[in-house]
Amino acid sequence: MSDETVLRGEYKVPGGKLVAADVTVRDGALADVRVSGDFFLEPDDALDRLGGALLGRPATASVAELAAAIDGALDPGVTLVGFTTESVAIAVRRALGHATSWHDHTFELLRMPPQHPALHCALDQVLAEELVAGRRGPTLRFWDWVEPAVVIGSFQSLRNEVDAEAAERHGITVVRRVSGGGAMFMEAGNCITFSLVVPASLVDGLSYEQSYAFLDDWVLGALADVGVQASYAGLNDIASPAGKIAGAAQKRLAGGAVLHHVTMAYDIDADKMLEVLRIGREKLSDKGTTSANKRVDPVRSQTGMPRADVIAAFEAHFRSRYRTVDGALTDAELERAAHLVETRFGTPEWTARVP
């Protein structure tokens, strides 16, 4: 007898529609695929071709392979609105258990007293490694700190990004994180920063650009809750009509963990930021503006809410969408993070790894 199972997977396209796939697997191959959702598709009879193109494909096929098979079966005149062939493939992969959805996981919300930014960077690495090791599930952790800092991306040049004399004059520490992306200017109370650690299965089949928008879809919803209409702009920026609000950074660890974090401007001292950060004309022109002061529009000016209330609203929104429990860092995790500060994140060698 053949080994046959019927499975279901769903994928909500960020800013788009829901795609569902009911999949029958027989002897390790796709025997039947039924696609449905609230998307738009013309002509109507193209719906059968979405699933029919996958019949006989190995149940281990990648998103790229499945999407290519569907692309090859569709006529040039077929129009997909609110979804793509990739989103169909992701729904199929979720049905097969290779990819997961938000609702397949329980997230721990971690809170802690203010810490040095270097310890926050170390905790990012520790929590991602703990997920890879299977000792911890996915987490959401908001940062709090006292020491003013600039946190630069893993691959940024220290001297090209930070004015060392201005940083010393303002008592600002420079820390390098493990993820790429740009510099974060952080004074206590002037921004909102969180780290999200998730299994790689959650972004299975998504490009880096797609995964940024996917992992921050809830952030756009949380901003709407506090009266800010925002959208993704470019690779990793979140913006409102009034200007840029936030930037995201990401690192994918070998073994299956994704570290994703966002820094959101709450009440930035733009003049001090411009003294400390070397923001070049080319970067400003790429963002479509001639003044760095206009690049960041604080959340405070758009909401009128205290920072703590904005964070509370974000936490509440996340809980309303995903299964979330309160969690805590273990002594072992804190000890490991402290060790990493001493041996890596707090050392001049790491901070100046790219001089």
ROKE-818340 format. One record per residue (C-alpha): x, z, y; residue in three letters; residue number from 1. Coordinates in pm, 1 decimal. Layout:
DOFI;c1;c3;c2;pakol;doba
DOFI;X;Z;Y;ala;NUM $
...
//
This chain:
DOFI;c1;c3;c2;pakol;doba
DOFI;0.0;0.0;0.0;met;1 $
DOFI;111.8;-66.3;352.4;ser;2 $
DOFI;172.6;218.0;596.0;asp;3 $
DOFI;-79.4;156.5;875.5;glu;4 $
DOFI;-158.7;368.3;1180.0;thr;5 $
DOFI;-359.9;312.0;1497.0;val;6 $
DOFI;-208.1;450.8;1815.3;leu;7 $
DOFI;-293.0;458.3;2186.1;arg;8 $
DOFI;-73.1;456.0;2493.5;gly;9 $
DOFI;-145.2;447.9;2865.9;glu;10 $
DOFI;62.1;370.2;3174.8;tyr;11 $
DOFI;-47.6;409.9;3537.9;lys;12 $
DOFI;140.0;162.1;3755.5;val;13 $
DOFI;264.1;340.8;4073.2;pro;14 $
DOFI;44.0;208.0;4351.1;gly;15 $
DOFI;-139.1;-3.9;4095.1;gly;16 $
DOFI;-377.7;18.6;3803.6;lys;17 $
DOFI;-406.1;185.6;3463.7;leu;18 $
DOFI;-302.0;-10.5;3155.8;val;19 $
DOFI;-398.3;108.6;2806.3;ala;20 $
DOFI;-289.6;-25.8;2468.3;ala;21 $
DOFI;-448.0;44.8;2129.4;asp;22 $
DOFI;-189.1;-52.4;1871.3;val;23 $
DOFI;-207.2;-95.8;1494.5;thr;24 $
DOFI;123.9;-79.0;1309.7;val;25 $
DOFI;160.9;-220.0;960.9;arg;26 $
DOFI;486.5;-215.9;763.5;asp;27 $
DOFI;693.3;-154.3;1076.0;gly;28 $
DOFI;540.6;-438.8;1280.0;ala;29 $
DOFI;265.2;-471.2;1538.3;leu;30 $
DOFI;-43.9;-585.3;1347.4;ala;31 $
DOFI;-299.6;-555.6;1628.6;asp;32 $
DOFI;-270.0;-482.0;2001.0;val;33 $
DOFI;-576.4;-435.0;2222.5;arg;34 $
DOFI;-508.9;-414.7;2597.4;val;35 $
DOFI;-753.7;-266.2;2846.0;ser;36 $
DOFI;-756.8;-105.4;3189.8;gly;37 $
DOFI;-892.9;-113.7;3543.8;asp;38 $
DOFI;-663.9;-400.4;3646.3;phe;39 $
DOFI;-763.0;-751.9;3753.3;phe;40 $
DOFI;-685.7;-1058.9;3544.3;leu;41 $
DOFI;-769.3;-1425.9;3582.5;glu;42 $
DOFI;-873.7;-1619.0;3384.4;pro;43 $
DOFI;-1079.2;-1379.1;3177.6;asp;44 $
DOFI;-971.4;-1515.1;2839.9;asp;45 $
DOFI;-606.9;-1430.2;2915.1;ala;46 $
DOFI;-683.3;-1073.5;2805.0;leu;47 $
DOFI;-661.8;-1165.8;2436.4;asp;48 $
DOFI;-325.0;-1331.4;2492.0;arg;49 $
DOFI;-175.5;-1010.8;2634.5;leu;50 $
DOFI;-201.9;-838.5;2297.3;gly;51 $
DOFI;-193.1;-1146.6;2076.7;gly;52 $
DOFI;155.4;-1234.4;2198.8;ala;53 $
DOFI;288.8;-915.0;2039.8;leu;54 $
DOFI;156.0;-959.7;1687.3;leu;55 $
DOFI;434.0;-942.9;1432.1;gly;56 $
DOFI;684.8;-798.5;1677.4;arg;57 $
DOFI;893.6;-508.8;1543.7;pro;58 $
DOFI;757.4;-166.3;1630.4;ala;59 $
DOFI;1105.5;-89.1;1763.7;thr;60 $
DOFI;1105.0;-373.7;2019.2;ala;61 $
DOFI;1216.1;-281.2;2369.6;ser;62 $
DOFI;1006.7;-310.6;2683.6;val;63 $
DOFI;1207.4;-614.9;2788.8;ala;64 $
DOFI;1149.0;-785.7;2452.1;glu;65 $
DOFI;776.1;-712.6;2453.4;leu;66 $
DOFI;732.8;-824.2;2814.2;ala;67 $
DOFI;923.9;-1145.9;2745.5;ala;68 $
DOFI;692.5;-1221.7;2451.2;ala;69 $
DOFI;384.8;-1178.2;2672.3;ile;70 $
DOFI;537.7;-1386.9;2951.6;asp;71 $
DOFI;599.9;-1665.7;2703.8;gly;72 $
DOFI;237.0;-1665.0;2591.6;ala;73 $
DOFI;78.0;-1678.8;2936.9;leu;74 $
DOFI;6.4;-2004.3;3117.0;asp;75 $
DOFI;153.9;-2046.8;3465.0;pro;76 $
DOFI;-192.8;-2019.5;3619.0;gly;77 $
DOFI;-261.5;-1669.3;3485.7;val;78 $
DOFI;-284.0;-1408.6;3763.2;thr;79 $
DOFI;-217.2;-1037.9;3703.7;leu;80 $
DOFI;-322.7;-803.5;3984.9;val;81 $
DOFI;-239.2;-432.4;3984.8;gly;82 $
DOFI;-21.4;-456.7;3673.8;phe;83 $
DOFI;254.4;-660.9;3510.6;thr;84 $
DOFI;356.6;-769.8;3164.2;thr;85 $
DOFI;616.4;-491.7;3180.0;glu;86 $
DOFI;342.3;-233.5;3230.8;ser;87 $
DOFI;164.7;-364.5;2920.0;val;88 $
DOFI;489.5;-330.6;2726.7;ala;89 $
DOFI;537.5;25.8;2851.9;ile;90 $
DOFI;183.4;118.2;2738.7;ala;91 $
DOFI;262.0;-27.4;2395.8;val;92 $
DOFI;590.1;164.3;2376.6;arg;93 $
DOFI;405.6;483.6;2466.1;arg;94 $
DOFI;155.2;418.2;2190.8;ala;95 $
DOFI;444.6;379.6;1948.9;leu;96 $
DOFI;600.1;709.6;2058.4;gly;97 $
DOFI;917.0;553.7;2201.4;his;98 $
DOFI;804.6;625.3;2555.8;ala;99 $
DOFI;618.0;929.9;2680.5;thr;100 $
DOFI;374.4;999.8;2961.5;ser;101 $
DOFI;351.3;1291.4;3201.3;trp;102 $
DOFI;74.7;1439.8;2989.0;his;103 $
DOFI;295.8;1452.9;2680.2;asp;104 $
DOFI;502.7;1727.8;2843.1;his;105 $
DOFI;468.0;2079.0;2978.5;thr;106 $
DOFI;671.9;2134.7;3293.8;phe;107 $
DOFI;830.5;2462.9;3394.3;glu;108 $
DOFI;815.1;2547.1;3763.9;leu;109 $
DOFI;1131.2;2740.2;3848.9;leu;110 $
DOFI;1163.2;2967.5;4151.4;arg;111 $
DOFI;1460.9;3173.8;4262.1;met;112 $
DOFI;1595.0;3348.7;4575.2;pro;113 $
DOFI;1808.2;3147.0;4820.4;pro;114 $
DOFI;2134.6;3024.9;4668.4;gln;115 $
DOFI;2445.9;2848.6;4791.3;his;116 $
DOFI;2398.3;2468.5;4782.2;pro;117 $
DOFI;2692.0;2439.3;4539.7;ala;118 $
DOFI;2503.1;2654.9;4289.5;leu;119 $
DOFI;2195.7;2434.4;4328.1;his;120 $
DOFI;2409.4;2129.7;4245.1;cys;121 $
DOFI;2550.7;2310.3;3943.6;ala;122 $
DOFI;2202.8;2408.6;3826.0;leu;123 $
DOFI;2099.6;2042.7;3836.5;asp;124 $
DOFI;2371.2;1964.0;3584.5;gln;125 $
DOFI;2299.7;2270.4;3371.0;val;126 $
DOFI;1924.2;2210.2;3343.7;leu;127 $
DOFI;1975.3;1844.3;3257.0;ala;128 $
DOFI;2227.3;1936.6;2987.0;glu;129 $
DOFI;1992.6;2203.5;2851.0;glu;130 $
DOFI;1717.4;1943.7;2815.9;leu;131 $
DOFI;1954.0;1709.2;2629.9;val;132 $
DOFI;2049.0;1996.6;2397.3;ala;133 $
DOFI;1682.1;2069.5;2325.0;gly;134 $
DOFI;1701.1;2423.6;2459.3;arg;135 $
DOFI;1471.4;2355.7;2755.3;arg;136 $
DOFI;1188.0;2120.7;2845.1;gly;137 $
DOFI;1131.4;1935.2;3172.5;pro;138 $
DOFI;1149.4;2135.8;3494.7;thr;139 $
DOFI;1055.3;2121.8;3861.5;leu;140 $
DOFI;1270.3;2338.7;4089.5;arg;141 $
DOFI;1248.8;2376.4;4467.2;phe;142 $
DOFI;1569.6;2470.0;4646.5;trp;143 $
DOFI;1616.2;2750.8;4898.1;asp;144 $
DOFI;1946.0;2831.3;5064.8;trp;145 $
DOFI;2100.8;3009.5;5363.3;val;146 $
DOFI;2438.0;2840.7;5417.7;glu;147 $
DOFI;2406.6;2512.5;5613.6;pro;148 $
DOFI;2548.0;2223.1;5415.8;ala;149 $
DOFI;2591.0;1853.2;5375.8;val;150 $
DOFI;2540.0;1744.8;5016.1;val;151 $
DOFI;2698.6;1405.4;4959.7;ile;152 $
DOFI;2633.4;1160.3;4679.8;gly;153 $
DOFI;2858.9;1141.4;4376.5;ser;154 $
DOFI;3020.1;815.0;4486.4;phe;155 $
DOFI;3037.1;857.9;4863.6;gln;156 $
DOFI;3363.9;873.5;5053.9;ser;157 $
DOFI;3406.7;1220.1;5203.5;leu;158 $
DOFI;3588.5;1112.6;5518.6;arg;159 $
DOFI;3361.3;813.3;5576.5;asn;160 $
DOFI;3043.3;1020.7;5551.0;glu;161 $
DOFI;3132.7;1352.2;5712.5;val;162 $
DOFI;3304.4;1438.1;6040.2;asp;163 $
DOFI;3518.6;1727.1;5915.6;ala;164 $
DOFI;3583.2;1868.9;6263.7;glu;165 $
DOFI;3212.6;1872.3;6352.5;ala;166 $
DOFI;3123.0;2026.0;6017.6;ala;167 $
DOFI;3375.0;2306.5;6071.4;glu;168 $
DOFI;3256.7;2361.7;6428.6;arg;169 $
DOFI;2897.9;2408.7;6312.5;his;170 $
DOFI;2992.2;2614.5;6006.5;gly;171 $
DOFI;2862.4;2354.7;5763.4;ile;172 $
DOFI;2984.0;2344.3;5403.3;thr;173 $
DOFI;3024.1;2010.2;5225.9;val;174 $
DOFI;2919.6;1986.9;4861.0;val;175 $
DOFI;2920.9;1686.5;4628.6;arg;176 $
DOFI;2636.5;1644.8;4376.5;arg;177 $
DOFI;2636.7;1458.9;4043.5;val;178 $
DOFI;2380.6;1195.3;4143.2;ser;179 $
DOFI;2440.3;891.6;4359.4;gly;180 $
DOFI;2270.6;812.1;4687.1;gly;181 $
DOFI;2333.8;923.2;5041.6;gly;182 $
DOFI;2419.7;1242.7;5225.1;ala;183 $
DOFI;2169.9;1527.3;5268.3;met;184 $
DOFI;2197.8;1728.9;5591.8;phe;185 $
DOFI;2062.6;2073.1;5502.3;met;186 $
DOFI;2013.4;2376.8;5723.0;glu;187 $
DOFI;1795.2;2662.6;5606.0;ala;188 $
DOFI;1434.4;2581.8;5685.6;gly;189 $
DOFI;1495.1;2228.2;5808.2;asn;190 $
DOFI;1419.9;2033.1;5491.6;cys;191 $
DOFI;1238.1;2050.4;5159.5;ile;192 $
DOFI;1443.9;1975.0;4850.7;thr;193 $
DOFI;1339.5;1973.4;4487.1;phe;194 $
DOFI;1497.0;1874.4;4156.2;ser;195 $
DOFI;1298.3;1725.5;3871.0;leu;196 $
DOFI;1457.4;1712.6;3524.3;val;197 $
DOFI;1269.0;1498.8;3270.6;val;198 $
DOFI;1338.9;1331.1;2936.1;pro;199 $
DOFI;1449.6;969.1;2953.8;ala;200 $
DOFI;1146.2;877.1;2743.3;ser;201 $
DOFI;930.4;934.6;3051.7;leu;202 $
DOFI;1094.4;639.4;3229.9;val;203 $
DOFI;1145.7;426.1;2918.7;asp;204 $
DOFI;1149.1;59.1;3012.1;gly;205 $
DOFI;1152.7;123.0;3387.2;leu;206 $
DOFI;1429.6;-8.8;3607.9;ser;207 $
DOFI;1600.3;236.7;3840.7;tyr;208 $
DOFI;1389.6;109.9;4130.1;glu;209 $
DOFI;1066.7;141.4;3931.0;gln;210 $
DOFI;1157.2;489.0;3806.9;ser;211 $
DOFI;1210.1;619.5;4160.1;tyr;212 $
DOFI;857.3;524.7;4263.6;ala;213 $
DOFI;714.5;639.9;3929.7;phe;214 $
DOFI;870.8;987.6;3942.8;leu;215 $
DOFI;766.6;1035.5;4305.0;asp;216 $
DOFI;409.2;909.9;4278.5;asp;217 $
DOFI;291.3;1272.6;4278.7;trp;218 $
DOFI;490.2;1334.1;4597.6;val;219 $
DOFI;287.1;1069.6;4780.1;leu;220 $
DOFI;-27.7;1246.5;4659.1;gly;221 $
DOFI;104.1;1583.9;4775.4;ala;222 $
DOFI;188.1;1440.6;5116.6;leu;223 $
DOFI;-165.4;1303.7;5141.8;ala;224 $
DOFI;-295.0;1654.5;5069.9;asp;225 $
DOFI;-116.7;1781.3;5383.2;val;226 $
DOFI;-232.5;1488.4;5593.9;gly;227 $
DOFI;64.4;1251.1;5567.2;val;228 $
DOFI;0.3;896.6;5446.9;gln;229 $
DOFI;327.7;781.8;5292.3;ala;230 $
DOFI;462.1;509.3;5067.2;ser;231 $
DOFI;786.0;408.2;4899.9;tyr;232 $
DOFI;1022.1;198.6;5112.3;ala;233 $
DOFI;1315.4;17.5;4957.5;gly;234 $
DOFI;1489.9;165.6;4656.3;leu;235 $
DOFI;1465.7;538.0;4723.0;asn;236 $
DOFI;1310.1;615.1;5061.9;asp;237 $
DOFI;968.3;765.5;5129.9;ile;238 $
DOFI;825.4;672.8;5468.4;ala;239 $
DOFI;512.8;709.1;5678.6;ser;240 $
DOFI;406.7;486.0;5968.5;pro;241 $
DOFI;590.4;733.5;6195.3;ala;242 $
DOFI;922.9;687.5;6016.8;gly;243 $
DOFI;1133.0;788.0;5717.6;lys;244 $
DOFI;1032.1;1118.4;5560.0;ile;245 $
DOFI;1252.8;1158.2;5254.7;ala;246 $
DOFI;1517.5;1011.3;5028.9;gly;247 $
DOFI;1556.1;1039.5;4652.9;ala;248 $
DOFI;1860.1;1037.1;4424.1;ala;249 $
DOFI;1889.7;1012.4;4049.5;gln;250 $
DOFI;2127.4;1044.2;3756.8;lys;251 $
DOFI;2065.4;958.2;3392.5;arg;252 $
DOFI;2265.2;1163.9;3144.6;leu;253 $
DOFI;2385.7;1038.5;2809.7;ala;254 $
DOFI;2166.3;1195.1;2547.1;gly;255 $
DOFI;1834.9;1142.3;2719.9;gly;256 $
DOFI;1783.3;1336.7;3043.3;ala;257 $
DOFI;1701.3;1213.6;3393.5;val;258 $
DOFI;1786.0;1422.3;3698.1;leu;259 $
DOFI;1576.9;1318.6;3996.8;his;260 $
DOFI;1573.9;1496.6;4329.6;his;261 $
DOFI;1425.2;1446.9;4673.6;val;262 $
DOFI;1520.1;1581.6;5014.6;thr;263 $
DOFI;1244.0;1569.0;5272.5;met;264 $
DOFI;1292.4;1623.4;5644.6;ala;265 $
DOFI;1090.3;1919.2;5770.0;tyr;266 $
DOFI;1244.0;2004.2;6109.2;asp;267 $
DOFI;1579.4;1827.6;6129.1;ile;268 $
DOFI;1818.2;1894.7;6418.7;asp;269 $
DOFI;1888.9;1523.9;6468.8;ala;270 $
DOFI;2158.2;1574.6;6732.3;asp;271 $
DOFI;2359.7;1808.0;6509.7;lys;272 $
DOFI;2307.0;1578.4;6210.8;met;273 $
DOFI;2452.2;1286.5;6409.7;leu;274 $
DOFI;2755.8;1492.8;6502.0;glu;275 $
DOFI;2826.8;1585.5;6139.9;val;276 $
DOFI;2729.1;1268.8;5954.1;leu;277 $
DOFI;2901.3;939.2;6017.8;arg;278 $
DOFI;2602.6;703.7;6004.7;ile;279 $
DOFI;2732.8;353.5;6053.9;gly;280 $
DOFI;2568.2;71.4;6246.6;arg;281 $
DOFI;2537.6;-141.0;5934.3;glu;282 $
DOFI;2333.6;126.3;5756.2;lys;283 $
DOFI;2109.8;172.2;6058.7;leu;284 $
DOFI;2048.3;-201.4;6092.9;ser;285 $
DOFI;1965.7;-220.2;5722.6;asp;286 $
DOFI;1691.7;38.8;5784.7;lys;287 $
DOFI;1550.6;-168.6;6070.9;gly;288 $
DOFI;1636.6;71.2;6354.0;thr;289 $
DOFI;1908.6;110.6;6614.9;thr;290 $
DOFI;1895.6;488.0;6652.9;ser;291 $
DOFI;1966.9;741.5;6380.9;ala;292 $
DOFI;1752.6;992.5;6572.8;asn;293 $
DOFI;1452.5;776.1;6489.2;lys;294 $
DOFI;1538.6;734.2;6122.5;arg;295 $
DOFI;1396.2;1069.6;6010.8;val;296 $
DOFI;1052.0;1194.1;6109.9;asp;297 $
DOFI;1006.9;1562.8;6017.8;pro;298 $
DOFI;711.5;1672.2;5809.0;val;299 $
DOFI;651.9;1956.3;6053.3;arg;300 $
DOFI;562.7;1715.0;6333.6;ser;301 $
DOFI;309.2;1536.7;6113.4;gln;302 $
DOFI;144.9;1839.4;5951.3;thr;303 $
DOFI;186.4;2133.2;6190.5;gly;304 $
DOFI;223.0;2348.1;5876.4;met;305 $
DOFI;488.4;2612.9;5801.5;pro;306 $
DOFI;748.7;2494.3;5552.0;arg;307 $
DOFI;639.7;2752.6;5293.3;ala;308 $
DOFI;281.8;2625.4;5311.8;asp;309 $
DOFI;394.4;2266.0;5261.0;val;310 $
DOFI;593.2;2367.0;4950.9;ile;311 $
DOFI;295.4;2564.6;4821.0;ala;312 $
DOFI;75.9;2257.2;4867.0;ala;313 $
DOFI;329.6;2046.8;4677.4;phe;314 $
DOFI;337.7;2294.6;4390.4;glu;315 $
DOFI;-41.9;2303.7;4377.8;ala;316 $
DOFI;-64.7;1925.5;4370.3;his;317 $
DOFI;189.4;1900.7;4088.9;phe;318 $
DOFI;-3.6;2160.4;3887.0;arg;319 $
DOFI;-328.2;1970.6;3944.2;ser;320 $
DOFI;-181.5;1654.7;3789.6;arg;321 $
DOFI;46.3;1778.2;3513.0;tyr;322 $
DOFI;52.8;2064.1;3263.5;arg;323 $
DOFI;270.4;2324.6;3437.2;thr;324 $
DOFI;374.1;2681.6;3360.0;val;325 $
DOFI;584.0;2931.0;3552.8;asp;326 $
DOFI;936.9;2957.9;3418.5;gly;327 $
DOFI;1264.9;3130.7;3488.0;ala;328 $
DOFI;1633.6;3057.5;3457.1;leu;329 $
DOFI;1810.7;3234.5;3174.0;thr;330 $
DOFI;2118.3;3450.4;3216.7;asp;331 $
DOFI;2316.9;3195.2;3018.2;ala;332 $
DOFI;2208.4;2913.1;3250.4;glu;333 $
DOFI;2302.0;3110.6;3559.8;leu;334 $
DOFI;2640.3;3202.8;3409.9;glu;335 $
DOFI;2707.9;2839.6;3320.5;arg;336 $
DOFI;2612.3;2729.5;3672.9;ala;337 $
DOFI;2838.5;2993.7;3830.3;ala;338 $
DOFI;3124.4;2872.5;3611.2;his;339 $
DOFI;3063.9;2513.7;3724.7;leu;340 $
DOFI;3078.4;2624.3;4088.2;val;341 $
DOFI;3420.0;2782.7;4024.1;glu;342 $
DOFI;3557.8;2489.2;3827.4;thr;343 $
DOFI;3383.3;2190.1;3983.3;arg;344 $
DOFI;3123.5;2202.1;4258.3;phe;345 $
DOFI;3302.6;2461.2;4470.4;gly;346 $
DOFI;3646.5;2300.8;4443.7;thr;347 $
DOFI;3815.2;2071.6;4699.1;pro;348 $
DOFI;3918.6;1841.4;4414.7;glu;349 $
DOFI;3555.4;1765.8;4327.4;trp;350 $
DOFI;3435.8;1751.2;4686.9;thr;351 $
DOFI;3711.7;1499.8;4772.0;ala;352 $
DOFI;3696.7;1307.6;4442.6;arg;353 $
DOFI;3633.6;1003.1;4665.3;val;354 $
DOFI;3845.8;1088.5;4972.6;pro;355 $
//
